[in-house]
Amino acid sequence: MKNQQRSNIRFWLVDITLSTIVLLFIGLVSFAFWNRAEQFSRANFLDEAQRFSQAINLREFERLTGSEADLSLPEYLRLKQQLVLSRQALPDVRFLYLMGEKQDGSVFFFIDSEPVDSDQVSSPGQIFQPASDDLRQVFQDRVAIVEGPVTDDWGTWMSALVPVIDPTTGKVVAVFGMDIDAGVWRQKVNERAAIHIVLTTLIGVLILCSLLFLLRRDRMPHRYQLAFWNRHAEAIIVFVLGAAATVLLAWSAHAEDQQTRLETFSRVTSATANNITTYFRDLENYHPSDLANFFEASDYVTQKEFLPFT
């Protein structure tokens, strides 16, 4: 009886030890996959913010003063409309905004994407408190970052912060910000990491069950020990675990390759996108006046004259 009790205690301790080790394995590997998914999400979020910041027309922006007087400027109204429309194209994003920094170090709003009748709109010149060290660092180091989660008067957010640099002077004239709710952010990261975590958990459970089975196989009734699945248990376990590990590694490689292709595509198209953005800015700022001058220079413009001009 005592030997049986000692044997049961020994198996019980082994079960606890193996379960603890496997749970630690699942937790550490799952956290590694979740952390990598968040890094991918941060990179994509920052890249998206950088693309939208490149659409800011510095020629119009330099006319803003960061005060209530901007509300009557046509440049302010056009930039406001641009941010409002841009936010509508980003369903997961809550706020878009441009911030400036005063000589005393205080950070203020130039403009945001909220409609003028919204109770959450930030008026030109409104001081942003508290300004995080990361935000101030963007002004100083001219480096785009993703910070968060950060809590302010509007909620808890993940924020992509991109410096808007004057190409003539090289100075940071503003910081473009893009905010997404921290809860939405966690959900998106969890969705990205879900397959990896599920597969990791499955492999961990298979390993634990396999070890516990092999430890108890000799104590099973004789008729079960002669069964095919029992006599070839090692081969079956290796096959099942190998298949699960292959699926996990293949999915990880697929996700890595997809992220690499996305980054490569973004770099390749960046120059072309900048050219298109510059063209539309010139179209807005110069070509309408050229067209008006063309018509003013003639009493009547025929189709043959108009087509070569356009």
Steps between C-alpha positions, in 0.01 A plus 500: 500500500780740596687424179185574304459831680862595436455413134187711477671793671798467262273506196307792646821700546611411148164614364530835676859550384425414138184711498690799641777467242255468211291795622815712522592390149156594367505833680848605389457397136151654482633826645782500245249459217273770646793737540605442139141560384499831687831601342354425156190704590714791617702494178187495283330771709804726477533443127135593452546820700808594300311463172221729619748754640661529155171635366524811722544806280778698668429800280156529657613387844761776533220757494353365823582684823372249753242743638126567477572726201560186290131413511424757229790405271415305181825303546381384842161400362658299216738318735214439742292344224798290393541355850126439538486309171820311578363380832185375327724279286651345817218327691722389789657843553328744735706820469733664250672823597792736454687633802758772546746590773543848646830649608417430865464130415122479525326292232185629329255399229511651155206302367321169546256273317197569718207689343468857629175416679651201687537525877845342466641742243834663583509865402815658351744593775348270763774375733535122517552376854676292600747478212694175532879477484467294180300778333758760597773268376341493153535878480864482612633192319277514188433125529157343447380272781198310629430567866249356737280403648476858628204643691385860456177700531356323194572140601776239475676485166775359286646793308714516187701824503677619186707819471402731214830645381550809287732379220645851464606556861505141626301606807199324648207732433241265649435143613230301326313269736271204444315345797333162532313386810717273716221242523465485122879475474517202737221328308684542169825370650318204657343415164843511335655275764200269552603221260853482642373490859239233423757281323753550780239403761405194295862387475551556873192297590607219262845491659354486851249230414765298319740509794230409750386214278852359458561514874183302570506261206659217697223520761220454249311167471677239292239504220563873445877458494463265203291743302644646180484860618679407821777297339568779250430792734842662453467509122146636519606768749794608286278517191227706668743740669703532181189585300389761756847653518519511119169685482619748764832565327337526158245752625774702672705504180191607304432787741865608489506488122176697478641771727823515299311533173284775650807695614669452162188610315476808721861600431467444125181701469603780736682701233214464252246599763702812582507596133124460471445701818725778371316504169160545662637776721630681193169435326316669784741788550605590147313339214152648564648848479682405179171380355329822598776706340471291185132584465552866589758536223246413230151615416402149398684172567443231242531127559813486287663764721384346826616142440869581435503727807353239735 
